[in-house]
C-alpha cells in the first residue's frame, strides 16, 4: 500500500518552519576559503567559559561511559545555595529552550492559546503551533513588550503568556516595577513564563526580577541559561525556578538524563567563578557603548539593548547585508525571521572582533 508520509503527520506540524540558527564559523570558512572568521550571530560569550569549568571538564570526562545524574543533584544544590531557593522549585533543562517546551507541554492543548509579543523569541510560536494550540501575537511597543496590550489579549482560553526580559532579538528591557504591576493583573490561572536568558547582562545595568518573586506569584515560572554570560552554549544547560507544584509537573515531562554529565559539572563550576562572570559583563558593557558610538557616527539607528547584542537599522535589506558581510569573514544575524527586514543583529564580541565588524560594515558602504 502506497503511503504519503505527509498524511500521517500531525496537522499542526505541517506548516512549521524550523528554527534557523546562526551560521557556523567552519561553514563560512569552508565556503569562502577564508580563515579567522568572526561569528557575531548567536549571542555567545566571546570570552568562553571560566578556566574553572575547563578544569572540571577534565576531571569528569573519563566517566562519560556512565549515565549522568538524572536528578542533577549537585547542580541543583549549587543553584539552591547561590540563589537561596529550595531544590524542590528547580527544573533542569537541556538549555532554557527545554524549559520553554516543558511549560508548553504541561499547560497547552489544542483548545488553548498562548500569548507572545511581536519581535519576540522565534521558539515561542513554534512550540505553540507544534502542540496545536493557538498563538496570539501582540503588537510590540517601541520594539518591546506592550504589557497592557498583552493583558487585554488574555481570554478564557489563555494558558500561557511568554515574556523575554531582556527581549531577544531587540534587547529591550521591562523594569522590575513594571513587571510586578503586570504580574499583579494577570489572572492566577494563566502561567507567565519569564524567559531570563540574558538576565546576567540586564541585572548588571538595571535591577531585574529575582527568583523571590515566585513566592508572591505561584503562576510565575522564571527560566535562565548557562549558554550566554557563562559561556556554555555548546553544552546546553538551563534551569527554571517555579512553585514546587509547577516544578513537579515540569519534571514529569522532562526526559530522563536530559542534561549530560559534562554540562552538569560545567554549570556547577561556572557558578563558583564570579570574577570571570564580572569580566564578561564588564567587557560587554564597554563594547556595547563603543558600538553605540559607531552607529551614531555612521548614521545608523539602533535599539538600546540590555543584553549582549544590538539590533540596528542597516539601511537596507538585512539579509543582503548579512550575505555581503560573509566574504569579509563576519557572521551577523539577519532579522528577516523576526519580521524586521531592515534590521541586523550583531552580538557584542571582544574588542578586536567588534573592530572587524565595524570596519567591514563601513567598507560595504564605501564600495
C-alpha positions in Angstrom: 0.0 0.0 0.0 1.4 3.4 -1.0 1.5 5.8 1.9 2.1 9.5 1.9 4.1 10.4 5.0 2.5 13.9 4.9 -0.9 12.3 5.5 0.4 10.8 8.8 2.0 14.0 10.1 0.2 15.9 12.9 -1.5 18.8 11.0 0.0 21.3 13.4 3.5 20.3 12.3 3.0 20.6 8.5 3.2 24.3 8.2 6.1 24.7 10.8 9.3 26.4 9.6 12.3 25.0 11.5 14.2 27.5 13.6 17.3 28.6 11.7 20.4 29.0 14.0 23.3 31.3 13.3 25.7 30.2 10.6 28.7 28.1 12.0 32.2 29.6 11.6 33.5 26.4 10.0 30.8 26.5 7.3 31.7 30.1 6.4 35.5 29.4 6.3 35.0 26.3 4.1 32.6 28.1 1.7 34.7 31.1 1.1 38.2 29.6 1.7 39.0 32.1 4.5 40.4 31.8 8.0 39.8 33.6 11.3 36.2 34.4 10.7 34.3 36.3 13.3 30.9 35.0 14.5 28.6 37.6 15.9 25.4 35.9 15.2 24.3 33.7 18.1 24.8 35.9 21.2 27.5 33.6 22.6 30.1 34.7 25.1 33.2 35.8 23.3 35.3 35.1 26.5 34.2 31.5 26.6 33.9 29.5 29.8 35.7 30.1 33.1 39.0 28.3 33.5 37.4 26.5 36.4 34.9 25.0 34.0 37.7 23.6 31.8 39.3 22.0 34.8 36.1 20.5 35.9 35.5 19.0 32.5 38.9 17.3 32.5 38.0 15.7 35.8 34.7 14.2 34.7 35.3 13.4 31.0 36.7 9.9 31.9 33.3 9.0 33.3 31.2 9.7 30.2 30.5 5.9 29.8 28.2 6.3 32.8 24.8 8.0 32.6 24.6 11.4 34.2 22.7 12.1 37.5 19.2 12.1 36.2 18.1 14.5 39.0 21.1 16.8 38.7 21.5 16.9 42.5 24.9 18.6 42.7 23.9 21.4 40.2 20.6 21.9 42.0 22.4 22.1 45.3 24.7 24.7 43.9 21.8 26.7 42.4 19.9 26.4 45.7 22.9 27.8 47.6 23.7 30.5 45.0 20.1 31.9 44.7 18.6 30.9 48.1 15.9 28.8 46.7 14.7 25.3 47.7 15.8 22.5 45.5 12.2 21.4 45.0 11.4 24.5 42.9 14.2 23.8 40.4 13.9 22.1 37.0 16.9 21.5 34.8 16.8 21.7 31.0 18.9 21.0 28.0 19.3 24.7 27.6 16.4 27.0 28.6 14.7 26.0 25.3 14.0 22.8 27.1 12.2 24.7 29.8 10.1 26.5 27.3 9.0 23.2 25.9 8.3 21.7 29.3 6.0 24.6 30.2 4.2 24.5 26.9 3.7 20.7 27.0 2.4 20.9 30.6 -0.2 23.6 30.1 -1.2 23.8 26.4 -3.7 21.7 24.5 -5.3 22.3 21.1 -8.2 24.2 22.7 -5.9 26.6 24.5 -4.0 29.7 23.4 -0.7 31.3 24.4 0.3 35.0 24.1 3.6 36.4 23.0 4.9 39.7 21.6 5.8 40.6 18.1 9.6 40.6 17.7 9.9 38.0 20.5 12.0 34.8 20.5 11.0 32.7 17.5 10.7 29.5 19.5 7.5 30.6 21.3 5.2 30.5 18.3 7.0 27.3 17.1 6.2 25.3 20.2 2.7 26.6 20.5 1.9 25.7 16.9 3.6 22.3 17.3 1.2 21.5 20.1 -1.8 22.5 18.1 -2.6 25.5 20.3 -3.5 29.0 19.1 -0.8 31.6 19.2 -1.8 35.2 19.9 0.9 37.7 18.7 0.5 41.1 20.4 1.9 44.2 18.6 5.1 45.5 20.1 5.7 48.8 21.7 9.0 50.6 21.0 10.3 47.2 19.8 9.5 45.6 23.1 6.6 44.1 25.0 3.4 46.1 25.3 2.3 44.7 28.7 -1.1 46.4 28.7 -2.0 45.0 25.3 -0.8 41.6 26.4 -3.2 41.8 29.4 -6.0 42.8 27.2 -5.3 39.8 24.9 -5.9 37.3 27.7 -9.2 35.4 27.4 -10.8 32.4 28.9 -8.7 30.0 26.8 -5.3 31.6 27.6 -3.0 29.3 29.5 0.5 30.9 29.0 2.0 34.3 28.5 5.6 34.3 27.2 7.8 37.2 28.1 11.5 37.5 27.5 13.4 40.0 29.6 15.7 41.3 28.1 13.9 40.5 24.8 15.6 38.7 22.0 16.1 39.9 19.3 15.6 43.6 20.2 17.3 43.8 23.6 14.5 45.8 25.2 14.0 45.7 28.9 11.0 45.8 31.2 11.8 47.4 34.5 11.2 45.5 37.7 8.3 47.6 38.9 6.5 47.4 35.6 6.9 43.6 35.6 5.5 43.3 39.1 2.5 45.5 38.2 1.9 43.3 35.2 2.0 40.1 37.2 -0.5 41.6 39.7 -3.0 41.9 36.9 -2.5 38.5 35.2 -5.3 36.0 36.2 -3.9 33.4 38.6 -4.9 30.6 36.2 -2.6 31.9 33.5 1.0 30.9 33.6 3.6 33.6 32.9 6.9 32.2 31.6 9.5 34.9 32.2 12.5 34.0 30.0 15.6 35.5 31.5 18.2 34.0 29.2 20.0 37.4 29.2 19.4 38.2 32.9 23.1 38.5 33.8 23.6 41.3 31.4 20.5 43.3 32.3 21.0 42.9 36.0 24.5 44.2 35.6 23.0 47.5 34.5 19.5 47.7 35.9 17.8 45.6 38.6 15.8 42.7 37.1 13.2 40.5 38.7 14.7 37.9 41.1 13.6 34.4 42.0 11.9 35.6 45.2 9.0 36.9 43.1 7.9 33.3 42.5 6.8 33.2 46.2 4.4 36.1 45.5 3.1 34.8 42.2 2.6 31.0 42.1 1.7 31.2 38.4 5.2 32.5 37.5 8.0 30.4 36.0 11.4 32.0 35.6 13.9 30.4 33.2 17.6 31.1 32.8 20.5 29.6 30.9 24.2 29.0 31.2 24.6 29.5 27.4 25.1 33.2 27.4 27.1 35.0 30.0 28.5 31.8 31.5 29.8 30.7 28.0 28.4 27.2 28.0 26.3 27.3 24.8 27.8 24.2 23.4 26.9 22.1 26.5 23.3 23.1 26.6 22.2 23.6 30.2 19.4 25.8 31.6 17.0 25.8 34.5 13.8 27.3 35.9 12.5 28.4 39.3 8.8 28.0 39.9 6.5 26.9 42.7 7.3 23.3 43.8 3.9 22.3 42.4 4.7 23.5 38.9 8.2 22.1 39.1 6.7 18.7 39.9 4.8 18.7 36.7 7.7 20.2 34.6 9.9 17.3 35.9 7.2 14.8 34.8 7.6 15.8 31.1 11.4 16.2 31.4 13.2 13.4 29.6 15.5 11.2 31.7 19.1 12.3 31.6 18.2 15.5 29.6 21.4 17.3 30.9 24.6 15.4 30.3 27.4 14.8 32.7 29.8 17.4 31.2 27.1 20.1 31.3 26.2 19.4 34.9 29.8 19.6 36.0 30.5 22.7 33.9 27.5 24.6 35.2 28.3 23.8 38.8 31.8 25.1 38.3 30.7 28.2 36.4 28.6 29.3 39.4 31.7 29.5 41.5 33.6 31.9 39.4 32.1 35.3 39.9 35.3 37.0 38.8 35.1 35.5 35.3 31.4 36.4 35.0 32.1 40.0 36.1 34.8 40.3 33.5 32.4 39.1 30.8 29.7 41.6 31.8 32.2 44.5 32.1 33.6 43.9 28.6 30.1 43.6 27.2 29.0 46.9 28.6 32.2 48.7 27.5 32.0 47.3 24.0 28.3 48.0 23.7 28.9 51.7 24.3 31.6 51.5 21.6 29.2 50.0 19.1 26.6 52.7 20.0 29.1 55.4 19.2 29.9 53.8 15.9 26.2 53.5 14.9 25.6 57.2 15.9 28.7 58.5 14.0 27.7 56.5 10.9 24.0 57.4 10.9 22.6 54.0 12.0 19.5 53.9 14.2 19.8 51.2 16.9 17.7 49.7 19.6 19.0 50.3 23.1 19.9 46.8 24.4 20.2 45.3 27.9 21.7 42.1 26.5 24.9 41.1 24.7 23.7 42.1 21.2 22.5 45.2 19.4 19.9 45.3 16.6 20.2 48.2 14.3 18.6 49.5 11.1 21.2 48.7 8.4 19.5 50.9 5.9 19.0 48.0 3.5 17.5 44.5 3.4 19.2 42.8 6.4 19.6 39.5 4.5 21.5 41.2 1.8 23.8 43.0 4.2 24.2 39.7 6.1 25.3 38.0 2.9 27.7 40.8 2.0 29.5 40.6 5.3 30.1 36.8 4.9 33.0 37.1 2.3 34.6 39.6 4.7 34.6 36.9 7.4 31.8 38.3 9.5 28.7 36.4 10.5 25.9 38.6 11.9 22.2 37.8 12.1 19.6 38.8 9.6 16.3 39.8 11.2 14.1 38.5 8.4 12.9 35.7 10.6 11.7 38.3 13.1 9.8 40.4 10.6 12.4 43.1 10.9 13.7 43.1 7.3 15.9 46.2 7.6 17.5 45.3 10.9 20.6 43.4 11.5 21.5 41.9 14.9 25.1 41.8 16.0 26.5 40.0 19.1 28.8 42.1 21.2 32.2 40.4 20.8 35.7 41.1 22.0 37.2 44.5 21.1 39.1 43.1 18.1 36.0 41.2 16.8 33.9 44.3 17.1 36.5 46.3 15.2 36.5 43.8 12.3 32.7 44.1 12.2 32.7 47.9 12.2 35.4 48.0 9.5 33.6 45.5 7.3 30.3 47.3 7.6 32.0 50.6 6.8 33.7 49.1 3.7 30.3 47.9 2.4 29.0 51.5 2.4 32.2 52.8 0.7 32.2 50.2 -2.1 
